[in-house]
Amino acid sequence: MLLFSLVSFANATDSLDERVRSVLVEEIGQRIDGLSSSGQAAIVKVRSTGLKIENRCEQPYGFDVSFSSREDFQGLIKAKLSMSDASGVCGNFQFYPKVEIWMNMPMAKESAMGGEPVEIAYQVGRYDQINGTLLSNTQSDLAARVNIAKGQPITLDKIRKRPVNRDGDQVELRVKAGSLSIKSNGKLMRDAYLGEQVKVLSFATSSVVQGTLTRKGIVEIGAGK
């Protein structure tokens, strides 16, 4: 009698496990496809549901699998299983499925050092193993914030727009004084982006001045005031 109970319980658990696997594949696939800009569906493989529960529901029973709205499906995945039968709710469980998520992702075409241009190529990789928000579109004016290896997934924390002018570039300084504009030349002290404050070594005064890069090669002192 005891053996029969154990076998029956194991069969019921196996059945639930298989059904939960199917739901995980569907639910995670739908969530992940919304993150991809490649237009190709993700492939979700459930290695283990991680379910370790005692199913006390009467047959027939239903269940629902849900995730937090903040779940990013990277690293440890946390899910919730809610079960109900004719008498009502018969179980609420938290579980941690082991899942592989394969999808077309933006990756570095070649290695790039910090500050160097980054070329993007889409390749299939493990989304669940990355950490960060993927670049949503392919741009041609990107530079590495940090060293990036060939084939490494490109997340937003690793790249930025390529600078308009580089450290050491000669620029034209324009000083506004009322209706007058005084022009001179200088050298940038670091990489510069449009609209940001930059420091320039003035050739005329041999001093460091601060202004705004308004166009490529043009730094205005007093811009926006």
N, C-alpha and C positions, 0 to 999 in steps of 0.2 A: 504493500500500500504506500509506503514511504517512497519507494523507488518510482511508482507511478506519478506521485505528486511532483517529484523532482523533474521527471521527464516532461510532464505537462507544463510545468513552470518554465523550463528551458525552451520548449517549443514556442510558448507564448512570447518569451523574451526575444527569441530569434526573429519572430514575425514582426514584432514592434521595431526591432533594430533595422530590419530591411526596409520597413515603411519609412522610418525616420531618415535613413540614408537617401531615399528617393526625394523626400521633401527637402533635405539639405542641398542636394544637387540643384534642384529647381529654384529654391529661394536664393541661394548664394549666387547662382548663375545670373538671375535677374538683377540682383543688386550690383554685381560686378560689371555686367554689360553696360550699365549706365555710366561707368567710369572710363570706359574705353573709347578712344577717339579713332580707332582703326577700323571700326565697323565690323569686326570679326567677333563672334561669340566666344566667351571664355569656356574652357574645359575644366569642370570641377570633378575631382576624384576624392571620395571619402574613404580614407584609410581606416578610420575607426570612428564610431559615433561617440565613444567615451561614455556610453550609457551604463550605469551601474545602479539599477533601481529594482525595487520589488513592485511588480505590476499587480496592484490590488483591484483593478477595475474588472467589472463584470462584462462578459461578452454580450452584445457588441459594444465596443467603446470607440471613441474618437479622440484625436489629439491635435494639438497645434504647436508648431515650432516657431519661435520668434527670436529676434535679435534686438539689441539696443540700437537706437537711431545713431549712436556714436560708434557702432562697430565698424571697423575699417577692414576686417578680414586679413590683417597682417599680424603675424606672430600668433599668440594664443587667442583662439576664438571662443567666445562665451555665448551659449545659447540657452533658451528656456523652453522646457517641454511642459505643456499643460494638457492633462488628460481628463476625460469626462465619460460617464456612462449614463444609464437611464436614471440613476439616483442623483446625478449632478457631478460636481468636480470630484475626481477620485485620485488626483495626484498633480503636484507641481514640483518640477525638478529643474535644477541648473546643471548643465553638462558642458563638456569641453571637447568638441569633435576635432579629430586630426584630419585636416583637409589639405589637398594640393589644388592650387588654382593656377592654371596655365592660361596665359593670354598674350596677345600681341602688344608689346610695350615699346616705348621709345628708349633706345639704348645708344650708348656712345659708339659711333662708327670706328673711331680711333681713340687712343689714349690722349688725354689733355692735361697739362699742368694748370695750376691755378692762374687765371688771367688769360689763358689761351682760348682760341675759338673752339667751339664744340660742334661737331657734325652729328646729326641724328639719323639713325636707321631703325626701322621697326623690326623686332625679332620676338619670337615666342619665348617666354620665360615664366618663372614662378612668382606670381604676384604676392602670394602669401609670405614670401621670404624678404620682401623689401620693407623699407621703413620710410614713409613719407608720401607726399602727394605727387603723383606722376605728372609730368609735363603734358598738358592737354592738347597741344598742337605743335606741329613741326615749324620751327622758325630758323632763319638763316643768320641771325645776328646775335647768337648766344655766346657767352664766355663762361668758363668754369670758375666757380667760387673756390673750389678745392680741387685737388688732384683727382681725376676721373680715369678709371681703367677702361680699356677697350671692352665693349660688351656689357658695361655696367648700366643698369636701369637709371634713367634720368629723372630725378625728382626735383621739385622746385627749389629745395634748399641747396642744391649742388650747382645751380646755374643762375646767371643773371644776363641782362642784355649787354651786348658788347659795348665798351666805352666809345664815345664819339671821338674823344682825343685821348692820347696816351700820356703817361708820365714822361716829362721831358720834351713834349711837343712845344714848338714855338707857337704862340697865340698873339692875337692883337688885343691890346687892352684899350677899352673905351671908357673914359671917365666923363660922366655927365655932370655938368655944372650949369643949371638953368637951361637956357637954350643952346649952350655951347657943348661941344663934344670934343674932348682932347684924346688923341690917339697915340699909343706907344706900343712897344712890343715887350714880350716877356716869355718866361718858360714855365709850363705847368709843373707843379710839385707832386702830382699824382694823377692817376687815370681820372677822366672826367666824363660825366653824363649830362645830357641836356637838362637845363632847369635847376641844377644843383649848385651849391656854393663850392667854389674851388679856390685854392691858393696858388698864386703866381709870383715868380721872382721877376720883378720889373728890371729890365735892362737899363732904363733911364735913371732909376734911383738906387739900384742894387739892394732894394728892400722887398720884403714879401708883402703882397697886397691880397685882398680877398674880394672876389666878385662872383658873378653868376655866368655860367656858360650858356649863352642864349642861342648860339649857332655853332657849327663846327669851326673851331679856330677863333671864335669871338668871345671874349670875356668882358662883360660890362660891370663896371663898379658904380653902384648906386642904382642898378636895375631893380625895378619893382618898388622903389621908394617914392 
